[in-house]
C-alpha cells in the first residue's frame, strides 16, 4: 500500500484528504498544531511551513510515495494584508517540498486555484494565459511554476466546497448554516466558478495519481454557477428556504480585491485523460447531503462509528453523484 503525505492535514481539503485515503493508502498528515479532536489521518506530525525545514525532515524520514500539497495561505484577505507570508508559504515552502519530493522519488501533487485567471472570459482551459487578480492568485501561480520546475509535479487547478473541520470554511457551510438559522443571505450573481465537492475532488486527484499524471489539469465541476445560483441550488438540495437568498452584485457591493468575474474552468483535459465525467455542482451538493452524517460528523466532531467510517472511507461516487 502506498504512503501519502498530506500537507495542511488539519485544514479544509487536507482533512477531507485524510478521510478519503483511509483504506486506500497509508496516510500521514502534516498539521501546524495538534488539535484536541481526532484526526482523519492514521498519523499526524506537527510541522509549520513557516519553518519548512521541519516538513522536509519529515518527508526525508517518511519517504512517502505521494506528497499532496494542500497547505497554503488561501484567504484572499490574508494574502492581501500579508503578502510576505503568502510568498513564504505558497511559493518558498512549495519549492522546498517539491525538491524534497524529487530527491526521494515521490510524486508531487500541488493543489492550485482558479484564481490564477482574471475572470474576464471564463471556461478557461489549461492553455489559457493566467492573469491573477489577487496576491493569492499570484503566489499560487508562482507555486505552480516552482512545483513543475523542481518535481515535474501534477498541478491541480480547482475550486471546492464541502464539509470542513471548523464547520464554516466553505461556501456550502456558509449558506447551509445561515439558511438553517433562517437568516437572509446575499449571493453574488456576477462571480462565477465551477466549484467541486471536496470528496469528488479527492476521487479525481486519486485517479490522476494512479495514472501517474504530470503537468497542469483543471479539476472542477462541469457547470459554471454564480454564487447566487449555487445558494439557490444548495437550498433546494438541503430543503431550505431559497427565498432567504438575496441577489446582489459586485457593482452594488464592491469588495476591496474582487469585482465581477467568471473564473470557471474547462475540465475537458481531465475528462479525456481519465475517461471520467466531471460532476455538476448540484451533483456535488447531493453527495454532500448524503455525506452529512459521515464525512461531516467525522470532520467536525473528530469521531465516527466504525460502520459509518468504513462506509465513508470506501464510498465510490454514486451514479447519481456524477450523471
C-alpha positions as CSV (number, residue, x, y, z in Angstrom):
1,X,0.0,0.0,0.0
2,X,1.4,3.4,-1.0
3,X,2.0,6.1,1.6
4,X,0.5,9.6,1.1
5,X,1.9,12.6,3.0
6,X,-0.6,15.4,3.0
7,X,0.4,19.0,4.0
8,X,-2.3,21.1,5.6
9,X,-3.7,18.0,7.2
10,X,-5.8,20.0,9.7
11,X,-7.3,22.3,7.0
12,X,-10.3,22.0,4.8
13,X,-9.0,19.9,1.9
14,X,-6.3,18.3,3.9
15,X,-8.7,16.8,6.4
16,X,-11.0,15.7,3.6
17,X,-8.0,14.0,2.0
18,X,-7.2,12.1,5.2
19,X,-10.7,10.7,5.4
20,X,-10.7,9.8,1.7
21,X,-7.4,8.0,2.0
22,X,-8.5,5.7,4.8
23,X,-8.5,2.1,3.5
24,X,-6.8,3.3,0.2
25,X,-3.3,4.3,1.4
26,X,-1.2,4.7,4.5
27,X,-1.7,8.4,5.3
28,X,0.5,10.9,7.2
29,X,-0.9,14.4,7.8
30,X,1.3,17.4,8.4
31,X,-0.5,19.9,10.7
32,X,0.5,23.2,12.1
33,X,-0.5,22.1,15.6
34,X,-2.1,19.1,17.1
35,X,-5.8,19.6,17.9
36,X,-7.8,18.2,20.7
37,X,-10.1,16.3,18.4
38,X,-9.5,13.2,16.4
39,X,-7.6,13.4,13.1
40,X,-8.7,11.9,9.8
41,X,-5.1,10.6,9.4
42,X,-3.5,7.4,10.6
43,X,-0.6,9.5,11.8
44,X,-0.2,13.3,12.3
45,X,3.0,15.2,12.8
46,X,3.3,18.9,13.6
47,X,5.2,20.9,11.0
48,X,4.6,24.6,10.4
49,X,5.6,25.5,6.9
50,X,6.9,28.9,8.1
51,X,9.8,26.6,9.1
52,X,9.8,24.4,6.0
53,X,13.0,22.6,7.1
54,X,10.9,20.7,9.6
55,X,8.5,19.5,6.9
56,X,11.4,18.5,4.7
57,X,12.8,16.4,7.6
58,X,9.5,14.6,7.8
59,X,9.5,13.9,4.1
60,X,13.0,12.6,4.2
61,X,12.2,10.3,7.1
62,X,8.8,9.0,5.9
63,X,9.8,8.7,2.3
64,X,6.2,8.7,1.1
65,X,5.1,7.6,-2.4
66,X,3.0,10.7,-2.9
67,X,3.0,14.2,-1.4
68,X,-0.3,16.0,-1.7
69,X,0.5,19.7,-1.0
70,X,-2.7,21.2,0.3
71,X,-1.3,23.7,2.7
72,X,-1.5,27.4,1.7
73,X,-2.4,30.9,2.8
74,X,-5.7,30.7,1.0
75,X,-7.9,33.5,2.1
76,X,-7.6,36.4,-0.3
77,X,-7.8,38.9,2.5
78,X,-5.0,37.3,4.4
79,X,-2.7,37.3,1.4
80,X,-3.5,41.0,0.6
81,X,-2.8,42.0,4.2
82,X,0.4,40.0,4.5
83,X,1.9,39.3,1.0
84,X,5.3,38.3,2.5
85,X,3.7,35.4,4.4
86,X,1.8,34.4,1.3
87,X,5.0,34.3,-0.6
88,X,6.7,32.3,2.1
89,X,4.1,29.6,2.4
90,X,2.6,29.5,-1.1
91,X,5.9,29.8,-3.0
92,X,9.0,29.2,-0.9
93,X,7.6,26.2,1.0
94,X,6.3,24.7,-2.2
95,X,9.8,24.9,-3.7
96,X,11.5,23.1,-0.9
97,X,8.8,20.4,-0.6
98,X,9.0,19.8,-4.4
99,X,12.8,19.5,-4.2
100,X,12.4,17.0,-1.3
101,X,9.9,15.0,-3.3
102,X,12.2,14.9,-6.3
103,X,15.1,13.7,-4.1
104,X,13.2,10.7,-2.7
105,X,11.3,9.9,-6.0
106,X,7.9,10.8,-4.7
107,X,5.0,12.0,-6.8
108,X,4.3,15.7,-6.0
109,X,0.8,16.9,-6.3
110,X,0.2,20.7,-5.9
111,X,-3.3,22.0,-5.3
112,X,-3.7,25.3,-7.1
113,X,-6.6,27.5,-7.8
114,X,-8.9,29.0,-10.5
115,X,-7.8,32.4,-9.1
116,X,-4.7,32.3,-11.4
117,X,-7.1,33.7,-14.0
118,X,-8.6,37.2,-14.1
119,X,-12.2,36.2,-14.8
120,X,-12.6,38.2,-17.9
121,X,-13.9,35.3,-20.1
122,X,-14.5,32.1,-18.1
123,X,-14.3,28.5,-19.2
124,X,-10.5,28.6,-19.1
125,X,-8.6,25.6,-20.3
126,X,-5.0,24.7,-19.4
127,X,-3.6,26.6,-22.3
128,X,-5.2,29.9,-21.3
129,X,-2.9,32.6,-20.2
130,X,-3.0,33.2,-16.4
131,X,-3.5,36.7,-15.2
132,X,-4.1,36.6,-11.4
133,X,-6.3,39.3,-9.9
134,X,-5.0,39.0,-6.3
135,X,-1.9,38.3,-4.2
136,X,-3.3,34.8,-3.5
137,X,-3.7,34.0,-7.2
138,X,-0.2,35.4,-8.0
139,X,1.5,33.4,-5.3
140,X,-0.3,30.2,-6.2
141,X,0.7,30.7,-9.8
142,X,4.3,31.1,-8.7
143,X,3.9,28.0,-6.6
144,X,2.8,26.1,-9.8
145,X,6.0,27.2,-11.6
146,X,8.3,26.0,-8.8
147,X,6.4,22.7,-8.4
148,X,6.7,22.0,-12.1
149,X,10.3,23.0,-12.3
150,X,11.5,21.1,-9.2
151,X,9.5,18.0,-9.3
152,X,7.7,17.6,-12.7
153,X,4.6,17.9,-10.5
154,X,0.9,17.3,-11.1
155,X,-0.7,20.7,-10.7
156,X,-4.5,20.6,-9.9
157,X,-6.3,23.9,-10.5
158,X,-9.6,23.8,-8.7
159,X,-12.2,25.4,-6.5
160,X,-14.0,23.3,-4.0
161,X,-16.8,23.2,-1.4
162,X,-17.9,20.7,1.2
163,X,-17.6,19.9,4.9
164,X,-14.7,21.2,7.0
165,X,-13.3,20.7,10.5
166,X,-14.3,24.2,11.5
167,X,-17.8,23.9,10.1
168,X,-17.5,27.3,8.4
169,X,-14.7,27.1,5.9
170,X,-16.7,26.6,2.7
171,X,-19.3,28.4,0.7
172,X,-21.6,25.4,1.3
173,X,-21.3,25.7,5.0
174,X,-21.9,29.5,4.9
175,X,-25.2,29.1,3.1
176,X,-26.2,25.9,4.9
177,X,-25.5,27.4,8.4
178,X,-27.2,30.7,7.6
179,X,-30.3,29.3,5.9
180,X,-30.7,26.7,8.7
181,X,-30.8,29.6,11.2
182,X,-33.4,31.3,9.0
183,X,-31.1,34.2,8.2
184,X,-31.2,36.3,5.0
185,X,-28.0,35.9,3.0
186,X,-26.5,37.6,-0.1
187,X,-25.5,35.7,-3.2
188,X,-23.3,37.4,-5.8
189,X,-24.9,37.0,-9.3
190,X,-21.7,38.1,-11.1
191,X,-19.0,35.9,-9.5
192,X,-19.0,32.6,-11.3
193,X,-17.0,29.4,-10.5
194,X,-17.0,25.7,-11.2
195,X,-16.7,24.6,-7.6
196,X,-16.4,20.9,-6.9
197,X,-17.4,18.8,-3.8
198,X,-14.2,18.1,-1.8
199,X,-14.7,14.3,-1.7
200,X,-15.3,14.3,-5.5
201,X,-12.1,16.3,-5.9
202,X,-10.1,13.8,-3.9
203,X,-11.5,11.0,-6.1
204,X,-10.3,12.9,-9.1
205,X,-6.9,13.5,-7.6
206,X,-6.6,9.8,-6.7
207,X,-7.5,8.9,-10.3
208,X,-4.9,11.2,-11.7
209,X,-2.2,9.9,-9.3
210,X,-3.0,6.3,-10.2
211,X,-2.3,7.2,-13.8
212,X,0.9,9.0,-12.9
213,X,-0.3,12.3,-14.4
214,X,2.0,15.3,-14.6
215,X,1.6,18.8,-15.7
216,X,-1.5,21.1,-15.2
217,X,-5.0,19.8,-15.0
218,X,-8.2,21.6,-14.4
219,X,-10.3,19.6,-11.9
220,X,-13.7,21.1,-11.2
221,X,-17.4,20.7,-11.8
222,X,-18.6,20.8,-15.3
223,X,-21.2,23.6,-14.9
224,X,-20.4,27.2,-14.1
225,X,-22.6,28.7,-11.4
226,X,-22.7,32.1,-9.8
227,X,-22.6,32.3,-6.0
228,X,-26.3,33.2,-6.1
229,X,-27.2,30.2,-8.2
230,X,-25.1,27.9,-6.0
231,X,-27.0,29.2,-3.0
232,X,-30.4,28.5,-4.6
233,X,-29.2,25.0,-5.6
234,X,-27.9,24.3,-2.0
235,X,-31.2,25.5,-0.5
236,X,-33.1,23.2,-2.9
237,X,-30.9,20.1,-2.2
238,X,-31.0,20.6,1.6
239,X,-34.7,21.5,1.7
240,X,-34.0,25.0,3.0
241,X,-35.8,28.3,2.2
242,X,-34.4,29.7,-1.0
243,X,-36.4,33.0,-0.6
244,X,-33.9,33.9,2.1
245,X,-31.2,34.3,-0.6
246,X,-30.9,37.9,-1.7
247,X,-29.2,38.5,-5.1
248,X,-26.5,41.2,-5.2
249,X,-23.5,42.0,-7.4
250,X,-20.0,43.4,-7.1
251,X,-21.3,46.6,-8.8
252,X,-23.8,47.1,-5.9
253,X,-21.5,46.0,-3.1
254,X,-17.8,46.1,-4.3
255,X,-15.1,44.4,-2.3
256,X,-11.5,45.5,-2.0
257,X,-10.0,42.8,-4.2
258,X,-12.9,41.5,-6.1
259,X,-15.2,42.5,-9.0
260,X,-17.5,40.8,-11.4
261,X,-15.6,37.7,-12.6
262,X,-16.1,34.3,-14.3
263,X,-13.2,32.1,-13.3
264,X,-14.9,28.9,-14.4
265,X,-12.6,26.1,-15.6
266,X,-12.8,23.8,-18.7
267,X,-12.4,20.2,-17.5
268,X,-12.1,18.6,-20.9
269,X,-8.5,17.6,-20.5
270,X,-9.2,15.8,-17.2
271,X,-12.2,14.0,-18.7
272,X,-10.3,12.9,-21.7
273,X,-7.2,11.7,-19.8
274,X,-9.2,9.8,-17.1
275,X,-12.2,8.8,-19.2
276,X,-14.2,10.1,-16.2
277,X,-17.0,12.7,-16.5
278,X,-16.9,15.7,-14.2
279,X,-19.9,16.1,-11.9
280,X,-22.2,19.1,-11.8
281,X,-22.3,21.3,-8.8
282,X,-25.8,20.1,-7.9
283,X,-24.5,16.5,-8.0
284,X,-21.7,17.6,-5.6
285,X,-24.3,19.1,-3.3
286,X,-26.3,15.9,-3.4
287,X,-23.2,13.9,-2.4
288,X,-22.5,16.4,0.4
289,X,-26.0,15.9,1.8
290,X,-25.5,12.1,1.6
291,X,-22.2,12.5,3.4
292,X,-23.6,14.9,6.2
293,X,-23.9,12.0,8.7
294,X,-20.5,10.5,7.9
295,X,-17.9,12.9,6.5
296,X,-19.3,16.0,8.2
297,X,-19.6,14.2,11.6
298,X,-16.0,13.0,11.5
299,X,-14.5,16.3,10.3
300,X,-16.4,18.4,12.9
301,X,-16.6,16.0,15.9
302,X,-13.4,14.0,15.4
303,X,-15.2,10.7,15.8
304,X,-17.5,8.3,13.9
305,X,-18.8,4.9,14.5
306,X,-16.7,2.1,12.9
307,X,-19.6,1.3,10.5
308,X,-20.1,4.9,9.3
309,X,-16.3,5.4,9.0
310,X,-15.9,2.3,6.9
311,X,-18.8,3.4,4.7
312,X,-17.4,6.9,4.2
313,X,-13.9,5.8,3.5
314,X,-14.9,3.2,0.9
315,X,-17.7,5.0,-0.8
316,X,-17.3,5.4,-4.5
317,X,-19.2,8.2,-6.2
318,X,-22.7,7.1,-6.9
319,X,-24.1,7.2,-10.4
320,X,-26.5,9.9,-9.1
321,X,-23.5,12.0,-8.0
322,X,-22.0,12.1,-11.5
323,X,-24.7,12.0,-14.1
